[in-house]
Amino acid sequence: MELHPSPRLEAAPTPVTQQVRLPLAPPIRRTPMAPARWPIPLGRPRTKSKHEGAAQGSANTPSVPGPQRGFLRRAALLVLICGQSALATWFMQDVLGNRGGAMLQALILTLFALLFLWVSAGFWTAIIGFVQLLRQDGGHTLSARDAGDTPIPDHARTAIVVPICDENVERVFAGVEATFRSLRQTGEDARFDVFLLSDSNDPDLRVAEIAAWSALCRKMDAFGRIFYRWRRHRIKHKSGNIGDFCRRWGANYRYMLILDADSVMSGHCLTTLVRMMERLPEVGILQTTPNTAGRDTLYARIQQFANRVYGPLFAAGLHFWQLGESHYWGHNAIVRVAPFMRHCALPRLKGRGLLSGEILSHDFVEAALMRRSGWDVWLVYDLGGSYEESPPNLVDELKRDRRWCQGNLMNFRLFAAPGIHPVHRTMFLTGVMAYLSSPLWLLFIGATLGLLATHSPVDPGAYFHHPHQLFPLWPRWNPQRGLELFTATATLLFAPKILATLLVLLQGAKRFGGGAALVSSVVLESVFSALMAPVKMLFHSGFVLAALSGRYLRWKSPPREDVETTWPEALRRHSAHTVFALACGGGAYRIDPACLWWLLPVVCAVVLSAPLSVLTSRARLGRLLRRLRLFLIPEETDPPKELAWTRSASQHPGQTAGFVDAIRNPFVNALLRTTAPLRQARADRLSPLRQARADRLSPLLARAFADGPGALSIAEKHRVLNNPAALCELHRMVATLPAAHGAWHGGASG
């Protein structure tokens, strides 16, 4: 935003009681949204009629697959996965042969079966997705093509909700501006309001957010359409922030569209989601599949490329077998407000320490509760115009993974909760396996090395099991079976990538830089993902152990810009794993030099993790490969206007306001006072109450005036920002009295 100059004022500012208030938020219309204790009672039975908050279905309401079709699809998928895994496990048993060590062999076979089940599930999901996208006829699924183009009725009011917490202010408001501008171009914006819901604890960011909100409203002429709320009591993280919105203003809206701080959505996508909800009165949540875009670091560009090329296959496959019991990822999705408020309030998980307390990965649980109460949850896999950003580097992605790991492990406590649909129970299980597969893989490697060590040829007498045995009983294994098993595993891992590449080539690879660039990028991405897999295995194994040990996790918002990893940071993060990998390699060599070749890909990947972490975080390298047409995505070859607007606004921000500006700058000071909480402003009109508050704040204001903003704690700064009279008085003191601390006029935020 552009700040007004801040000269010393010759007169006191306008009294609080004479100021015109800005519409920071609409009038509150409170509605209860109280969580029940676990296990949540089932309440009303599932029904397909008279749903609260649903529109009346029309004659042209699209039909969706029924429960019987869903059962048949999932049964077929289960047979394919289990049959394939059973055959592979039998091959693995043949590979091991009679090397002895019955307990170790049983452990290896069990771990192998679990890991192969996990890989096989992804393989068949991609195969089904490939067939769906190749057919392009819906295939008895829900499609964005069902939305139609009829005008959105006036009663279908929708709130676009953007929860934020200590975020990059310029990036957040650039995304909101691009989304709102695109929405206006559809002509349907009168049925939408935007709510920025802040949990920011940094006083500088709080001031910057309000200043950016005011600038955006003035720029877009959107006062009374774009609202801002700062939450004083920040409980339950993001789910608590959304719950607070629902209790205050949820009754005013039929739907809410939830965006993350890095989300951008096109107006067409927003209006299509509302139209689909209007035509599908049984649906409680529609989840889009966001495309990742907007980063320049090499690491992020590789992730963006993989998401854009492989993601559609997996999204279509998930849609095919999940149907109305789908994923919900907590953002870039539309939610029917009334049933969400009634059924999706989240209580704490009982207990202390280990996997208890407030639910972190709330989205999976909210989807399960929505479906439990009779509402469908669908993944809309064929709707474009939904975007988000990926972490800029490996270190920041791992920070995010640690929170997701703990959240998914917590959710598994609800696996046996009454009334949960079997598909959502499966999602709780797959959420755990997304991270538990790493320690299982590590244990599999360790058990295999242990089996080799136990039966290494150090003592020929070990092969004579009886006193009068004439011939040794040599270990037997089947190398042909081993080669077949290796080929099958490689096929499961790389077939989805090959099919996705083939699909892009059939549809036209120009959007990805051309056929040669696409194939080259897929090969390089496959090599990179193979190098990253052992690195993430070690980190995720540590995350699982940390979560199970009850270690406290502090969540910070991820960076919204291209942050590069320094060498000291990379060495600090990766050095322990590097030493561990070298030790494992040395141990394997001592067991059997030939064994090292089997383990070498894992060891080399971990040893290279620190240099790769640094190099792939470089934005300059990412831009260089873009010029070479590698890892190109359609959002780079032909950027959507929404992303172009967001990038332009993010790269050319105005001067950012901070706490110091709230005191010294008359415009920002007046803005803070005119947007103060209404009950605070009303209390300020009562002179006894105002005087009592002034008496309590006088020592604090005197200390701030004399010692500068750095003398105030975060809590004390918020006390000043919450009090219009204190803002008015401290501004008057700084503007008119000569003894003010130099920081008030020197630009330091303190």
C-alpha positions, 0 to 999 in steps of 0.5 A: 500500500502507499502510505501518506507522509507522516509529518509532525502534527501541530494539532491533536488528532480527531477525537475517537467519538467524532470519527467515521467508522469503516466497515471492517466487518459486517454486523455479527449474527451469532449462530451456535457451533459447539463441538460434541465430545468424542465419540460424537453421537450419530444424531439424525440418520443419514437421509437424502431429503430435506437437507438443511441449507440445500437448494431444491433439486431441479429436473436437470440435476445431474445423476451421480453413481449410486452406492452399489456402483461405488461398492463394485468399483472399490471391490475391484480395486481391492482385488487388483491391489491385494492380488498383485501384492500377494503374487509379488510377496510369493515371488519375494519368498522365492527370492529369499529361498532357504537362507534361514533366519525364519523370524527375519524372513517373516519380518521381511515378507511382512514389510514387503507386502505392506510396502507393495500394497502401498505402491500398488494402490497408487499404480491402479489409481493412476491406471484408472485415472488414465482410462478416465481421462482418455475416455473424456465422457464422464464415465458415470462421474461428477463433472464440472461440465454439469454446472451449466451457465444459469445465473446464480440466484440471489439467495445463494450468497457465498463467503470467500474465506481466507484464513491467514497467520503471520503471512507475507502481506503483499502476496496474500493481498495480491492473490485476493485482489486477483481473485476478486478482480477475476470474479468481478469480470464474471458479473456474479460478484454481487453474490460474493463477499470476501473475509480475510481472517487473521490470526497474526501475532506480529503487531507489525503484520497486523498493522500491515494487514489492515493498511493493505485491506484499506488500500485494496478496498479503495483500489477495488471500490470494495468497502462493504464487500471485502472484510477483515477480522483480527482474532484476539483469542487464537485457539484451534489454529485454522479450524478455530479461525473458520469456526469463529467466522461461522459463529459470527457470520455463517448464517448470512451465507449458503456457501463458503469458499475456503482459500489458503494464504497462497491460493488464487482462483479464477472467477469462472472456477468460483462461479462454477463451484457455486452453480454445481452446489446449486444443482447438487443439493446432496453435496456438502463439499466440493474439492478442486484439484489446485495446480501448483504454480508461481515459484521460480526455485528449481525445487519448486519448479520440479514439483510444479511440473510433476503436479501438472503432468502426473496430478490429473491421472491420480485426481481422476483415479481418486474421483473414480473410486472415492465418488461421494466419499472423497478427499477434502484438503481444507482449501480451494474448496466450497463448503455448504455452511449450514451442515458444516456448522451443525456437524463439523465442529471439532472437539479435542482428542482426549488425553495428554501428550501423545497424539492428543489435543487439538486436531491438526489435520482438520480437513480429513476429519471434517470431510468424514463428519460431513459424509457421516451426517449424510452429505456427499463430498466430491473431488472435482477433477476436471475444473481449472482455474484453481491454483496454489504455491508449492514450498520453495525448497526441500527444507520448507517442504519437510517442515510442512511434512512434519506437521502433516505427519503429526496431524495424520497420526492423530487422525488415525485415533478416529479410525474406529469412530462410530458412523464413519464411512469405510472410505474415510476410514481408509483415508485415515489409514492412507494418511498414516501410511503416507508417512509410516511407509518411510520407517517401514522401508527403513526397517525393511532395509535394516532387516534385509541387511540383518539377514545377510549379516546373519548368513554371511559366509564367515564360517563354513561350518555354519552350512553343516547342520548335523554331525554326520552331514556329508555335504553342506546345505548351501543357501538357495535363492532364485535370481530369476525371480529377483529380476522379475520382481525388480521389473514388476516394482519398477513398472509400478513406480514408473508406469504412471509417469509414462502414462501421464507423459503419453496422455500429454503428448496425445493432448498436445505437448506445446503447453509443456514446451514441446514433446522433446522438452516434456520427455526430457523433463520427465526423465530428469524429474524421475531421477530427482524423485529417486534421489529425494526418496531416501532423503525423505524416508529418513526425515519422515521416519524421524517425524513419525518417531517424534510424533509418537514420542509426544514431542511438541510441535510449533507451527509457523506459516511457510514462506510465500516467496522464493526462499533459498537454503544456505549451506550452513542450514543444509549441513545442519539439516542433513549432516546426521543423515549423511553420517548415518548413510555412510555408516550403513554403506560401510556396514554393508560392505563389511557384510558382503562387498556385493551387498554395497551395490544393492544399497549404493543408490540409497547411500549416494542419494543421502550423501548428496542431500545437502548439496542438492538441497542448496542447489535446487533452492536457487531461483536463478537455476530454476529460471535458467532451466525455464529458458532451456524449456525444461520443467515448463508448465502451461501456467508458465508458457501461457500464464492465466490472467489471475496468476499474472495479476498476482505476480505483478502485484507481489513484485511491485508492492508499496511501502509496508506499514508497521507498528511504528506507522500506526503511531506516527503516521496520521493516516495509518493511525486514523485507520486503526482507530476507525477500524477498532472493535465496535464494542471498544469504540462504544466504550470509549464514548463513556468518559469514566470507562475511557478515563479508567483505561487511560489510567491503566495505559498511562505508564505503558504509553509513557514508557513507549514514548520515552524508550521507543517501540522496542520497549513494548512487548508483543502483548503490550503493542496489541493492547495499544492497537486494541485501544483507540484512545491509546492510539490517539494519545500516543500519536498526539504525544509523538507528533507534538512533544519534542522528547519522543524517542528517535525510533518513532521518527527514524523508521525502525519498527521496534 
